[in-house]
């Protein structure tokens, strides 16, 4: 059965590759606008669902589609991908010397003989960022690693030296709950 990752993220591609499946990548073109009446988890879940649904509608045949979304949350504030350097600096300065939460949701559509099964779940992790100087933040931003990541950092990259502690699913922080996805895939792939 064909497996499709509904994401342009190189990190998600790398993580799904670790599960050993042959898969193709198709970027979703869905609207990622938030509904202000929903919680961050509900919004993240909806966006993950919409990404998968978008690819589902553009493909045919028996297939499995995996989509995901990741957000960084501290208190009531959600940190998405930065718009520019100033936005990235502001985010990292706010996360500086504090603990925040990373939520990654995923959705799996399995289509077989025109029957659609759906699976969804999420993982949360707490991340504590070390005390950063202005120079450290600017040096990190000079690497250009921050600009396509929620919260303006990549935990697996250069920024890893600034992570004091993690509680929860490390891979969800990177963008894909690989253990939970693996356990579902074991059940649905025949």
Secondary structure by P-SEA (a helix, b strand, c coil): cbbbcccccaaaaaaaaaacccbbbbbbbccccccccccaaaaaaaaaaaaaaaaaaaccccbbbbbbbbbbbcccccccccccaaaaaaaaaaaccbbbbbbbbbbbbbbcccbbbbbbbbbbbbbbbccccaaaaaaaaaacccccccccccccccccccccccccccccccccaaaaaaaaaaaccc
